[in-house]
Amino acid sequence: MNPDPLDPRLVFNNTDSVDVKGGEVELEGRWEHGLRARVSYAFAEAVDNATGQRLSNSPQHVGILQLTVPVWPGKVFAGVELLALSSRETAYGNRVPGQVLAHLTLFSHAIAKNLEVSASLYNLFDKRYHDPAAPDFAQELQPRDGRTFRVKLTCRF
């Protein structure tokens, strides 16, 4: 945040130019009765062209593993997801360690006509971790939620 040259208000200036090099690969399989698996990996090197430095809060490696299994074939499914992030740099030049998070979801597309329901546990193992804060925050790190629970009900008409 920088002061506006015409008045005392603060103005956010975005980075002028960023160069990102990387790639992503994904493999997905689908079998009978709703069994599904997906694995993906992404690599990215994001650099601020003005400074030549890596962007803060930009993981170089991201991996995802998802598995969905039928609990009641055609009606109810369980899904597990593992999300892995490599270490990231903070706006102050320090590093936040990488982490692996697990999420679990129980869902149905057809409990009743036009009705979908799901229940999810995020951060299943209640891992305590932090994300780098933006440079205009006083603190360097932002604590993230521990285990959280969400129920979602969707009615289509």
N, C-alpha and C positions, 0 to 999 in steps of 0.2 A: 504494500500500500504506500502510495506516495501522495504528498499534498498537491492539489490542483493548483497550477500557477496563477489562476484567476481568482480563486477564493480559498478559504482554509479547509475545505472539505477534502477528505482522503479519496483517492481514486485508485482502483486496482488496474495494474498494467500487466497484461498477459505476456508470456515469453514471446519474443518476436519470431523465432524460428527454432524448430526442433527437428532433429534427424533421428529416425528410428529404423533400425535394421533388425531383422529377426525372421522367425518362421513358426509355423504351428503344424502339428500333425495330430490326427484323430483317427481312432479305430472304434467302430461300433458294431455290435452284433445283436440280432433279434432272433428269438427262437419261438417255438410254439408256446401257447398259453400265456404269453406276456413276459417271458424271461428276457431281460435285456441287459447288456453290459456296454459300457463306453469308457474309453481311456483317452485322455488328450494331454498333450504337452506343448507348451509355448515357450519360446526363447525370444527375448527382446532386449536390445541395447538402445536405450533412449538417451540422447545427448542434447543439451542446450547448445545451439550453435554459437550463441554470443559468448559463453564462458568455456565451452569445450568440456563441461562436466556432465556426469550422468544426472538425470533428473531425480529429485528426491521422491521417495515413496513409489518407486518404480521397480518392481521385482524383475530380476533378469530371467528367472525360471518360474513357471506356473504349471502345476500338474493337477489333473482331476481324474478321479476314478469313480464311476457310478455303477451301481448294480441294482436292478429292479427285479423282484421275484413275486410271482403270484401267491397270495395267501389264500384267496378264494377265487379260483380261475375265472377270468372275465369280469370280476366284480371288485375285489379288494387286492391291493398290491402294497408291498413294502419296498422302500428304496433306501439305500445307504449311499452317501457321497463322502469321499475323502478329497480335501482341497489342500494342496501343498504350495506354499509360497517360499521363495528364497529370501535371503536377507535383503533389507532395503535401507537406503541411506536416508537420514533425516535432513531437514533443511539446514541443520547446524553442522552437518558433516559427520555425525556419528552413525552407527549402524544398529538397526533393529534386527534381532535374529530371525531366521526363517521359522515357519511353523507349519504344522499339519493339523487341520480341523476336520472333525467328523460330524455329519448331519444324518438324521434318521427321519424318514417320513412314511406314514401310513396313509394311503389314499384310495379313493374309489371314484370311478367315472360313472357308475351305474347302480348305486344303491337304490335309487328310485328314479322315475322318469324325470329328466331335466335337472337332476340334483347331483352335485359333486361335493364331496367332503374330503378334507385332508387334515391331518394332525402332524406337526413336525417338531422335532427337538433339534435345535441348532447348537453347535459347540457341545456335542454329546458328552464329552469327557470333562467339561467345565474348565478348559484350558485358559489360564490367565495370560493375556498377551496385550501388546500395544501396537498401534499404527503410528507412523510419523505424522505429526501435525503440520499444517500449512505454515509457511514462514511468518505469517502475520499473527499467529497465536503466541501467547506468552510461554506456554509450556511446549516442550519439544516433542512429547509423546502424548497420545490420547489413549486412555485405557479402553478396551473393548468389552462388550458384554460377555458375561459367563454363559452358562447354559440358559437358553431361552426356549419357550414353548409357544407354538402358534396353532390355532385351529382356524380353518377356512371353510366356509360354506358358500357354494355358488349355486344359484338357481337360475336356469335359463328359461326364458319364455318368449 
